Amino acid sequence: MSRPIRISVLGAGSWGTTVASIASANASTLIWARHANTADEINREHRNGKYLGDLPLNPALRATASLEEAVSGCDVLVLGVPSHGLRATVQAASPHLRPWVPVVSLVKGLEQKTHLRMTEVIAQELPGHPAGLLAGPNIAREILQGMAAAAVIAMPDPHVSRALQPLFSSRWFRIYTNDDVAGCELGGPLKNVIAIAAGMAEGFGVGVNTRATVITRGLAELTRFGVALGGRPDTFAGLTGLGDLMATCMSPFSRNRQVGERLAKGQTTAEIVASMNMVAEGIKASAVVMELAGERALAMPICAQVDAVIRGEHTAERAFRGLRRVAPGSESDPAA
């Protein structure tokens, strides 16, 4: 008989902890926390108070503050650290990782200097390891509370996807497979930027019509961008595109939407970042998105306005006035 599968999750934020808790019902799961007190809390109290309050975790989940312990014996490595720290974390983990172990990213971001997707960073640092992602319209607290949800496991090899699929599934958390890694991965950074715009709308107290317009035209920008960078058009109508966009724009627990709400109230980006204990990936992604869009001459009016507000070039109120001045053409026009 073969030994049981061992999963290691690097990063004990809200989503990393939630995925680890789900996986621990299916396989031996160890989560790495940067701080020993977080690991101790997970082991002793079966909760992660900093990120998930009093929500209970699966008692089978174990935690460690030792990166070597977390990585050295795993059969599946899951990365749940912020995008700006992913490369350094992978480099630190590399000496302890056995060959051919599949690596699954939970990170919805783009690397600042290189403009690479997270799986591309993983491929550079861990050649020979199958690299993919787990993503979807997933608000961590709701999933941990047992509310029904779904996500996609995207790997280049469908055989690997199907092997990983049951490890992250539960009665209420459905996992689909997809081999469009680029398309599934590009939805995340873009939807975070659009969610900041949706948060601005919420902060201004506009109606449902305006919020629906932001989401719908945001989806057009997301799809335009994703296809230009190698994704399949149909992917952006799925869970990692439209689904993730809707959840992040609509949920009051969305960190990126909260950023937009606070920008609408006149707070600066620096003030917002200083007060948050979790990373809002849309803040960093907006500049990378606009640089990539500029290289490809892509029209991204919503993302452009969000980026300008984040950089302090003008206010959220001026951004919405600027969007109203954009002349509408055909809805299918790629420049609209």
JOBELJO-V884044 format. One record per pair of residues at least 24 apart in sequence whose C-alpha atoms are under 10 Angstrom apart, sorted by sequence separation. I is the first residue (numbers start at 1). J is the second residue. D is the distance in Angstrom with one decimal. If there is no record, write none. Layout:
BEGIN
I,J,D
I,J,D
END
This chain:
BEGIN
4,28,7.2
5,29,8.7
6,30,7.9
7,31,8.4
8,32,7.4
9,33,9.0
10,34,8.7
39,63,4.9
40,64,7.7
68,92,8.8
71,95,9.1
72,96,4.8
73,97,7.6
74,98,7.9
75,99,9.6
76,100,9.5
77,101,7.0
78,102,8.5
79,103,7.4
80,104,8.9
81,105,8.9
82,106,9.2
83,107,6.2
87,111,8.7
102,126,9.9
131,155,6.5
132,156,7.1
146,170,9.5
147,171,10.0
148,172,4.5
149,173,5.0
150,174,4.5
151,175,5.0
152,176,4.7
153,177,5.0
154,178,4.7
155,179,5.4
156,180,7.2
157,181,9.9
191,215,9.1
194,218,5.8
218,242,9.5
255,279,7.6
256,280,5.3
259,283,8.4
282,306,9.4
283,307,8.0
286,310,8.1
287,311,8.7
13,38,9.9
17,42,9.3
21,46,9.5
38,63,8.3
39,64,5.3
40,65,8.7
67,92,8.0
68,93,7.0
71,96,5.8
72,97,5.4
73,98,7.7
75,100,8.9
76,101,5.7
77,102,6.3
78,103,5.8
79,104,6.2
80,105,6.5
81,106,7.9
82,107,6.5
83,108,7.3
84,109,8.4
86,111,8.7
101,126,9.7
108,133,9.3
130,155,7.4
131,156,7.7
132,157,9.3
146,171,8.9
147,172,6.5
148,173,5.9
149,174,6.4
150,175,5.7
151,176,6.2
152,177,5.4
153,178,6.4
154,179,5.4
155,180,7.5
156,181,6.4
193,218,9.0
194,219,8.4
255,280,5.5
256,281,7.2
257,282,9.3
282,307,9.3
286,311,9.5
301,326,8.1
12,38,7.9
21,47,9.8
38,64,8.7
39,65,6.1
67,93,6.8
68,94,9.6
70,96,8.9
71,97,5.7
72,98,6.9
75,101,5.6
76,102,5.4
77,103,4.8
78,104,4.7
79,105,4.8
80,106,5.1
81,107,6.8
82,108,8.4
83,109,5.5
84,110,8.3
85,111,9.2
100,126,9.2
102,128,9.1
103,129,6.7
104,130,8.5
105,131,7.7
106,132,9.1
107,133,8.0
108,134,9.7
130,156,7.7
131,157,9.5
146,172,6.3
147,173,8.1
148,174,8.0
149,175,8.9
150,176,7.5
151,177,8.6
152,178,6.6
153,179,8.5
154,180,6.6
155,181,6.0
156,182,9.5
216,242,8.9
219,245,7.5
254,280,8.7
255,281,8.5
256,282,6.1
284,310,9.1
12,39,8.4
36,63,9.1
37,64,9.7
38,65,8.3
39,66,9.6
68,95,8.6
69,96,8.5
70,97,9.5
71,98,8.4
74,101,7.7
75,102,7.4
76,103,6.2
77,104,6.2
78,105,5.8
79,106,5.8
80,107,5.9
81,108,10.0
82,109,8.0
83,110,6.6
84,111,6.4
99,126,9.1
100,127,8.9
101,128,8.6
102,129,5.5
103,130,6.1
104,131,6.0
105,132,6.2
106,133,6.0
107,134,8.5
108,135,8.1
130,157,8.0
134,161,10.0
145,172,10.0
146,173,8.2
152,179,9.8
153,180,10.0
154,181,5.3
155,182,9.7
191,218,7.7
194,221,9.0
215,242,8.8
218,245,8.5
219,246,9.4
255,282,9.0
256,283,7.8
283,310,6.7
36,64,7.2
37,65,8.6
68,96,6.0
74,102,9.7
75,103,9.2
76,104,7.6
77,105,8.6
78,106,7.2
79,107,7.2
80,108,9.5
83,111,6.4
84,112,7.3
99,127,9.3
100,128,6.0
101,129,5.7
102,130,4.7
103,131,4.9
104,132,5.0
105,133,4.4
106,134,5.5
107,135,8.3
132,160,9.5
133,161,9.6
144,172,9.9
153,181,8.9
154,182,8.9
190,218,8.5
191,219,8.0
194,222,8.5
282,310,9.6
283,311,9.1
35,64,8.9
36,65,5.1
67,96,8.5
68,97,8.6
78,107,9.8
83,112,8.6
84,113,9.9
97,126,9.1
99,128,7.4
100,129,4.7
101,130,7.1
102,131,6.0
103,132,6.4
104,133,4.7
105,134,6.2
106,135,6.5
131,160,9.7
132,161,8.6
143,172,8.0
144,173,9.8
154,183,9.4
155,184,9.8
190,219,8.9
193,222,9.6
216,245,9.5
12,42,9.5
17,47,9.1
18,48,9.7
30,60,9.3
31,61,7.6
32,62,8.9
33,63,6.9
34,64,8.5
35,65,6.1
36,66,8.6
99,129,7.0
100,130,6.9
101,131,9.1
102,132,8.0
103,133,8.0
104,134,6.5
105,135,8.5
106,136,9.7
130,160,8.0
143,173,7.4
154,184,7.0
191,221,9.6
215,245,7.4
216,246,9.4
17,48,7.7
29,60,7.8
30,61,6.3
31,62,6.3
32,63,5.8
33,64,6.2
34,65,5.7
35,66,9.4
87,118,8.5
90,121,8.8
91,122,9.2
94,125,7.6
95,126,9.9
98,129,9.4
100,131,10.0
104,135,9.9
130,161,10.0
134,165,9.7
153,184,8.9
154,185,8.5
190,221,8.3
191,222,7.1
215,246,7.1
28,60,7.8
29,61,5.8
30,62,4.9
31,63,4.7
32,64,5.1
33,65,5.1
34,66,8.1
86,118,7.7
90,122,7.1
93,125,9.9
94,126,6.8
97,129,9.8
152,184,8.0
187,219,9.3
190,222,5.8
24,57,9.5
25,58,7.2
27,60,9.3
28,61,7.6
29,62,6.5
30,63,5.4
31,64,6.3
32,65,5.6
33,66,8.0
34,67,8.4
93,126,9.6
189,222,9.1
190,223,9.2
14,48,8.1
17,51,8.8
18,52,8.8
24,58,6.8
25,59,9.2
26,60,9.9
27,61,9.5
28,62,8.5
29,63,8.5
30,64,7.2
31,65,8.5
32,66,6.8
33,67,8.4
83,117,9.3
84,118,9.9
87,121,6.5
90,124,10.0
91,125,6.4
134,168,9.0
188,222,9.3
212,246,9.6
215,249,7.3
300,334,9.6
301,335,9.2
13,48,8.4
14,49,9.7
17,52,8.6
21,56,9.2
22,57,8.5
23,58,9.2
24,59,8.5
25,60,7.1
31,66,9.7
32,67,6.4
83,118,7.3
86,121,8.1
87,122,7.3
90,125,6.8
91,126,8.3
138,173,9.6
187,222,6.6
190,225,8.3
214,249,9.2
215,250,9.4
299,334,7.3
300,335,8.1
301,336,8.3
12,48,8.1
14,50,8.6
15,51,9.0
21,57,5.7
22,58,7.4
24,60,6.0
25,61,8.2
31,67,9.4
32,68,9.4
86,122,8.4
90,126,7.7
119,155,9.7
186,222,8.2
187,223,8.0
190,226,8.6
298,334,8.1
299,335,5.2
300,336,8.5
13,50,8.4
14,51,5.1
15,52,9.3
20,57,9.0
21,58,5.3
23,60,9.7
24,61,5.4
32,69,8.6
33,70,9.5
87,124,9.2
88,125,9.5
186,223,9.2
212,249,9.7
298,335,7.3
299,336,7.1
12,50,9.8
13,51,6.1
14,52,6.0
20,58,8.8
21,59,8.4
22,60,10.0
23,61,8.4
24,62,8.5
31,69,9.9
32,70,6.0
83,121,10.0
87,125,7.5
187,225,9.1
211,249,8.6
212,250,10.0
297,335,9.5
12,51,8.5
13,52,8.5
14,53,9.7
18,57,7.8
21,60,8.0
22,61,8.9
30,69,9.0
31,70,6.8
32,71,8.7
79,118,9.7
136,175,9.3
186,225,8.3
187,226,7.0
211,250,9.0
17,57,8.3
18,58,9.4
21,61,6.0
30,70,6.3
31,71,9.6
135,175,9.4
136,176,9.8
183,223,8.9
186,226,5.8
269,309,8.3
270,310,9.0
20,61,7.0
21,62,9.1
29,70,9.3
30,71,9.0
134,175,8.7
135,176,10.0
185,226,8.9
186,227,9.2
268,309,8.7
269,310,5.8
270,311,9.5
20,62,9.1
134,176,9.6
183,225,9.8
184,226,8.9
268,310,7.7
269,311,7.5
270,312,9.6
20,63,9.7
30,73,9.9
79,122,9.7
134,177,9.3
183,226,6.0
186,229,8.2
263,306,9.9
268,311,9.0
269,312,7.6
17,61,9.3
30,74,8.6
182,226,7.9
183,227,7.3
186,230,9.2
187,231,9.3
268,312,7.3
29,74,8.7
133,178,9.9
182,227,9.1
183,228,10.0
186,231,7.7
264,309,9.7
17,63,9.8
28,74,9.3
132,178,9.9
183,229,8.2
185,231,8.8
260,306,8.7
263,309,7.9
29,76,9.5
30,77,9.9
31,78,9.2
32,79,9.9
34,81,9.9
106,153,10.0
132,179,9.1
134,181,9.9
182,229,7.7
183,230,6.8
184,231,7.5
202,249,9.5
263,310,8.2
268,315,9.1
32,80,9.7
33,81,9.9
105,153,9.6
132,180,9.7
133,181,7.4
136,184,8.6
182,230,6.3
183,231,3.7
184,232,9.0
187,235,8.7
198,246,9.9
202,250,9.4
267,315,9.5
31,80,9.8
104,153,8.3
105,154,9.7
132,181,6.5
133,182,9.8
135,184,7.4
136,185,9.8
181,230,9.4
182,231,5.2
183,232,5.9
186,235,10.0
187,236,6.8
191,240,9.2
195,244,10.0
199,248,9.6
260,309,9.5
266,315,7.5
267,316,9.8
104,154,8.7
131,181,9.1
132,182,9.3
134,184,8.8
135,185,7.7
180,230,8.9
181,231,7.7
182,232,8.3
183,233,8.0
186,236,9.0
187,237,9.9
191,241,7.6
195,245,7.2
198,248,9.0
199,249,7.0
202,252,9.8
260,310,9.3
265,315,9.7
266,316,7.7
12,63,8.9
104,155,8.5
133,184,8.0
134,185,8.8
136,187,9.1
137,188,9.6
180,231,6.6
181,232,9.6
183,234,8.9
184,235,6.6
187,238,9.7
190,241,9.0
191,242,8.5
194,245,7.7
195,246,8.5
198,249,5.6
199,250,8.6
259,310,9.5
264,315,7.8
265,316,8.4
266,317,9.1
103,155,9.5
132,184,9.5
133,185,7.1
135,187,9.1
136,188,8.3
180,232,6.9
183,235,6.0
184,236,7.6
187,239,9.3
188,240,6.9
191,243,9.7
192,244,9.1
193,245,9.7
194,246,9.9
195,247,9.1
196,248,9.1
197,249,8.4
198,250,7.9
199,251,9.7
263,315,7.8
264,316,5.3
265,317,9.3
10,63,10.0
78,131,9.9
102,155,9.4
132,185,8.6
135,188,7.8
182,235,9.5
183,236,7.0
187,240,5.7
188,241,7.4
191,244,7.0
192,245,7.6
195,248,5.9
196,249,7.7
199,252,9.0
263,316,6.2
264,317,6.8
8,62,9.7
9,63,9.3
10,64,9.8
77,131,9.6
78,132,9.7
79,133,9.0
180,234,9.9
181,235,9.6
184,238,8.8
186,240,8.5
187,241,4.9
191,245,4.9
194,248,8.8
195,249,4.5
203,257,9.3
262,316,9.6
263,317,9.1
8,63,9.4
10,65,9.9
78,133,8.7
79,134,9.8
180,235,7.4
184,239,8.5
185,240,7.6
186,241,8.4
187,242,8.3
190,245,8.4
191,246,8.5
193,248,9.9
194,249,7.4
195,250,8.2
199,254,9.1
202,257,8.4
203,258,8.8
261,316,9.4
264,319,9.9
78,134,9.1
179,235,9.9
184,240,5.4
185,241,9.1
187,243,9.6
188,244,7.3
189,245,10.0
191,247,9.5
192,248,7.1
193,249,9.7
195,251,9.6
199,255,9.5
201,257,9.4
202,258,9.2
203,259,9.7
204,260,9.8
205,261,9.5
260,316,8.3
264,320,10.0
10,67,8.0
178,235,8.7
183,240,8.2
184,241,7.1
187,244,7.7
188,245,8.0
191,248,7.2
192,249,8.2
199,256,7.4
200,257,7.6
203,260,7.2
204,261,7.7
20,78,8.8
102,160,8.1
183,241,8.3
187,245,7.9
191,249,8.0
196,254,9.4
198,256,9.0
199,257,4.2
200,258,8.5
202,260,8.0
203,261,4.2
204,262,9.9
8,67,9.9
19,78,9.0
102,161,9.8
195,254,8.2
196,255,8.7
197,256,8.9
198,257,6.3
199,258,6.0
200,259,8.0
201,260,7.8
202,261,6.1
203,262,6.9
204,263,9.9
205,264,9.7
10,70,7.7
20,80,9.8
104,164,9.4
188,248,9.7
195,255,8.9
196,256,5.2
197,257,7.5
198,258,9.3
199,259,6.8
200,260,4.3
201,261,7.4
202,262,9.7
203,263,8.0
204,264,6.2
8,69,9.5
9,70,7.7
10,71,8.5
19,80,9.0
195,256,5.7
196,257,4.8
198,259,9.8
199,260,4.0
200,261,4.7
203,264,5.3
204,265,7.8
8,70,5.9
9,71,8.6
16,78,8.3
102,164,9.0
119,181,8.4
120,182,9.4
192,254,9.1
194,256,8.6
195,257,5.0
196,258,7.4
197,259,9.1
198,260,6.8
199,261,4.5
200,262,7.5
202,264,8.3
203,265,6.5
7,70,8.8
8,71,6.4
16,79,7.7
17,80,8.5
119,182,8.7
176,239,9.1
192,255,8.8
193,256,7.4
194,257,8.6
195,258,8.7
196,259,6.0
197,260,5.9
198,261,8.2
199,262,7.9
200,263,6.5
201,264,7.7
203,266,9.9
229,292,8.9
6,70,9.9
7,71,9.0
8,72,9.3
16,80,4.9
117,181,9.9
118,182,10.0
192,256,5.9
193,257,8.9
195,259,8.7
196,260,4.2
197,261,8.6
199,263,8.4
200,264,5.0
225,289,8.5
228,292,9.8
229,293,9.5
6,71,10.0
8,73,8.5
9,74,9.4
15,80,7.1
16,81,7.8
117,182,8.0
191,256,9.2
192,257,8.0
195,260,7.4
196,261,7.6
199,264,7.9
200,265,8.4
225,290,10.0
228,293,8.9
7,73,8.7
8,74,5.8
14,80,9.2
15,81,9.5
119,185,8.2
194,260,9.4
195,261,9.9
196,262,9.5
197,263,9.5
6,73,7.3
7,74,5.4
8,75,7.8
9,76,8.5
10,77,7.7
11,78,8.7
12,79,9.9
13,80,7.3
118,185,8.0
193,260,9.3
196,263,8.7
197,264,9.4
225,292,8.7
229,296,9.1
5,73,9.9
6,74,5.0
7,75,5.9
8,76,6.4
9,77,6.1
10,78,6.1
11,79,6.7
12,80,7.3
13,81,7.6
117,185,7.1
118,186,9.7
196,264,9.8
225,293,7.0
228,296,7.7
5,74,7.8
6,75,5.2
7,76,4.9
8,77,5.1
9,78,4.5
10,79,5.0
11,80,4.7
12,81,7.8
13,82,9.1
117,186,7.5
224,293,9.6
5,75,6.1
6,76,6.6
7,77,6.1
8,78,6.0
9,79,5.9
10,80,5.6
11,81,4.8
228,298,8.5
4,75,9.3
5,76,7.9
6,77,8.9
7,78,7.5
8,79,8.6
9,80,6.8
10,81,6.6
11,82,8.3
225,296,9.0
9,81,9.3
117,189,9.3
225,298,7.1
224,298,7.6
225,299,8.9
11,86,9.9
110,185,9.3
224,299,8.5
225,300,8.3
10,86,9.8
108,184,9.9
109,185,8.4
110,186,8.5
224,300,8.7
108,185,7.0
109,186,8.2
221,298,8.7
11,89,9.5
107,185,8.7
108,186,8.0
109,187,9.4
110,188,9.2
221,299,7.6
222,300,8.7
10,89,8.4
106,185,9.5
108,187,8.1
109,188,6.6
110,189,6.7
221,300,5.8
10,90,9.4
105,185,9.3
108,188,4.7
109,189,4.8
110,190,9.7
220,300,9.1
221,301,8.2
107,188,8.2
108,189,5.3
109,190,8.5
221,302,7.9
222,303,9.4
106,188,9.9
107,189,9.0
108,190,8.8
218,300,8.7
221,303,8.1
10,93,9.3
108,191,9.1
109,192,8.7
217,300,9.7
218,301,9.1
108,192,8.2
196,280,9.4
217,301,9.4
218,302,6.8
217,302,8.0
218,303,8.1
55,141,7.8
58,144,9.6
152,238,9.3
154,240,10.0
196,282,7.1
19,106,8.9
57,144,7.7
151,238,9.8
152,239,7.0
153,240,9.9
193,280,9.6
195,282,7.9
196,283,8.4
52,140,8.3
53,141,9.2
56,144,7.9
57,145,9.7
76,164,8.5
151,239,6.5
152,240,7.1
192,280,7.9
193,281,8.2
194,282,8.1
214,302,7.9
16,105,9.9
51,140,9.7
52,141,6.7
55,144,7.2
56,145,8.5
150,239,7.6
151,240,7.5
192,281,6.6
193,282,4.6
16,106,7.3
51,141,9.3
55,145,7.3
150,240,9.9
191,281,9.9
192,282,4.5
193,283,7.2
196,286,9.8
15,106,7.8
16,107,9.3
76,167,9.6
190,281,9.8
191,282,7.9
192,283,8.1
193,284,9.0
15,107,9.3
52,144,8.9
151,243,9.3
189,281,7.1
190,282,7.6
192,284,9.7
193,285,7.0
194,286,9.2
150,243,9.4
151,244,9.1
188,281,9.1
189,282,6.4
192,285,7.8
193,286,5.9
9,103,9.9
188,282,9.1
189,283,9.7
191,285,9.9
192,286,8.5
193,287,9.7
8,103,9.8
9,104,9.2
10,105,9.8
11,106,9.7
189,284,9.1
190,285,7.5
9,105,9.7
10,106,9.9
189,285,5.9
190,286,7.9
193,289,8.7
9,106,9.7
188,285,9.6
189,286,8.1
189,288,9.3
190,289,7.4
189,289,8.0
137,238,9.8
138,239,9.5
136,238,8.7
137,239,6.3
138,240,9.6
136,239,5.1
137,240,6.8
186,289,10.0
135,239,7.9
136,240,4.6
137,241,8.5
198,302,10.0
135,240,6.0
136,241,7.8
137,242,8.5
138,243,9.0
139,244,9.3
197,302,7.2
134,240,9.2
135,241,9.6
136,242,9.3
137,243,5.2
138,244,7.1
196,302,9.9
197,303,8.0
200,306,9.2
136,243,6.7
137,244,3.8
196,303,9.2
136,244,5.2
137,245,7.2
139,247,7.3
194,302,7.1
195,303,10.0
197,305,8.4
135,244,8.1
136,245,9.0
137,246,7.4
138,247,7.1
139,248,7.8
193,302,8.6
194,303,6.6
197,306,6.2
137,247,5.4
138,248,8.3
193,303,6.3
196,306,7.0
197,307,9.8
224,334,7.1
136,247,8.9
137,248,7.3
142,253,9.5
192,303,9.9
193,304,9.6
195,306,9.7
196,307,9.7
220,331,9.0
223,334,10.0
224,335,9.4
139,251,7.8
141,253,8.3
191,303,9.8
194,306,7.9
197,309,9.8
204,316,9.2
220,332,8.7
139,252,9.9
140,253,9.0
190,303,8.2
193,306,7.0
203,316,9.6
204,317,8.3
220,333,9.8
221,334,8.6
139,253,7.4
140,254,9.6
193,307,8.2
196,310,9.5
217,331,8.9
220,334,8.4
221,335,9.4
19,134,9.5
139,254,7.4
201,316,9.1
221,336,9.0
138,254,9.9
200,316,6.7
201,317,9.4
204,320,9.8
220,336,8.9
200,317,8.4
197,316,8.7
200,319,9.4
201,320,8.3
217,336,8.8
200,320,8.6
18,139,9.6
19,140,8.4
22,143,9.1
18,140,6.1
22,144,8.1
197,319,9.2
15,138,8.5
17,140,8.6
18,141,7.9
21,144,8.1
197,320,8.8
15,139,7.9
16,140,8.8
18,142,9.8
19,143,9.1
14,139,9.1
15,140,5.3
18,143,7.5
19,144,8.8
14,140,6.1
15,141,8.5
18,144,6.1
13,140,9.7
14,141,7.7
17,144,9.4
18,145,9.9
15,143,9.5
15,144,9.5
14,144,9.7
27,166,9.7
26,166,7.6
27,167,6.8
26,167,5.6
27,168,9.2
25,167,8.5
26,168,7.4
23,166,8.9
24,167,8.6
25,168,8.8
26,169,8.0
23,167,5.7
24,168,8.7
25,169,9.1
26,170,8.4
22,167,8.5
23,168,5.1
25,170,8.2
22,168,6.3
23,169,7.4
21,168,9.4
22,169,7.3
23,170,8.5
20,168,8.5
22,170,7.0
19,168,7.2
19,169,9.6
22,173,8.6
7,167,8.8
5,167,8.9
115,285,9.3
109,280,9.8
110,281,8.8
108,280,9.9
109,281,6.1
110,282,9.7
112,284,7.3
115,287,9.9
116,288,9.4
108,281,7.0
109,282,7.7
111,284,8.8
112,285,7.6
115,288,6.2
107,281,8.9
108,282,8.8
109,283,9.9
110,284,8.2
111,285,8.2
112,286,9.9
114,288,9.0
115,289,8.3
109,284,8.0
110,285,6.1
112,287,8.1
113,288,8.2
109,285,6.1
110,286,9.5
112,288,6.2
115,291,8.6
108,285,9.0
109,286,9.8
110,287,9.9
111,288,7.8
112,289,9.7
115,292,7.5
110,288,7.0
109,288,9.4
110,289,8.3
109,289,9.9
84,279,9.8
82,278,9.0
83,279,9.2
82,279,6.8
84,281,9.2
81,279,9.6
82,280,9.1
83,281,7.5
82,281,7.7
84,284,8.6
83,284,8.9
83,285,9.3
51,277,8.2
50,277,8.3
51,278,7.9
50,278,9.6
13,277,9.6
14,278,8.5
13,278,7.5
13,279,9.3
END
